[in-house]
Amino acid sequence: MIPEKTLQHYLFTTTDFLIDRKPFSDQAAILFQSAINKEVKLYVAAISFNNVYYTIRQVRSHAKTMNLIKLLEQYIEIIAVDSAVLKTRLYLSLKILKMRFKVLRLNL
């Protein structure tokens, strides 16, 4: 097992993996297996579990869907995405967008 401070950290998109959306699901499966092997650390936004439930519940029973969510939760750390996080991301995105716009204007 690799010490946690040297692990690579990834924000994981569960839906691609679970609905087998190619080509993303193949890469996600490798990442998930690496998390099971404690070779990487995976994170998921809390809202992702709502999305997983909704998506999987369309084709599986409530009990099977909840078992899958419990399995995922063992290997993926859930991170909060609240108003402060979203506002920070929005601010940074706007700042980056403004910088790109300036670069584009200079290149015209």
N, C-alpha and C positions, 0 to 999 in steps of 0.2 A: 504494500500500500504506500502511495506517495504522500508525504506530509502535506497537510491542507494548504499551507502557505505557498507551496510550489504547484498546486493544482491549477489547471486552466479553468476559468469560470465562464459559463455560457448562459445567456437568457434563452430558454427553451420554448419553442412553439409546439404545444402538445397536439393541436388539431391536425397538423400535417402528418405527424407520426401516426396518430390513431386512425385516421381515415385513409391512410396509405396513399397520400397525394404525392405522386412522382414529379420531379426527382427528389423532392425535399424529404420524403419519408425514409429513403435509404440513408441519407446523412443523419437524420434524426435518430434512426434506429442504432446507428453506430455510436452516436453521442449517448443515448440512453443506456446502451450496454456498457459504455465506458463509465457512466455514473454508477451502475450496479457494481462494477469492478473497482469502484472508488478511485478511478483514474482522473476524473473531472468532477467539477461541482456544477450542478444545473440549478437554475432559478426559473421561476415562472411567476408571472403576474397573477395576483389573486383572482382576477376576473376570468382567467383561463379555465379554472375549474368549473365555472358556470358554463362556459362555452363547451367544455368537454361533456358535461352532463347533458346539455341540450342536444349536442351532435350525436352522441352515442345512444342516448335514450330513444332516438328515432328508430333504432334498429335492435336495441337490447332492452331487457327488463330493467326495472329500477334497481333491483338487487345486484344484477350483473354490472350495471353502470357504476353503482356505488363501490363495488369490490374493485373495479378498475381504478377509480379515483383514489381509493385507499392504497392501492399498490403504487400508483404514481407518487403519492404523497410521501412514501417511504424513501424515495430516491431524489426527489426534487424539492428544493426549498422554496416556499411560497413567500413572495415579497409584496409588500403593500404598494399600491398605486393610488395615492390620495390626491387631493386638490393641490397640495404643495408640490408634489412630484410632477403632476401634469403642468402646473404653471411654470415650474423651472424648465421642463422640457420644451414647452411652448416658447418661453423666452429665449432659450438657447437656439431653437429652430429658427425663430425670427432673426436673431442675431446672425446666424450662419447664412440665412437667406439674403439678408442685407449685404453681407460681405460678398456673397456670390454675385449679387446684382451689381455691386460696384466693380467687381472684376469683369463682368460681362460688358458693362458700359465702357470700361477702359479698353477693352479689346475690339470695340466696334469701329 
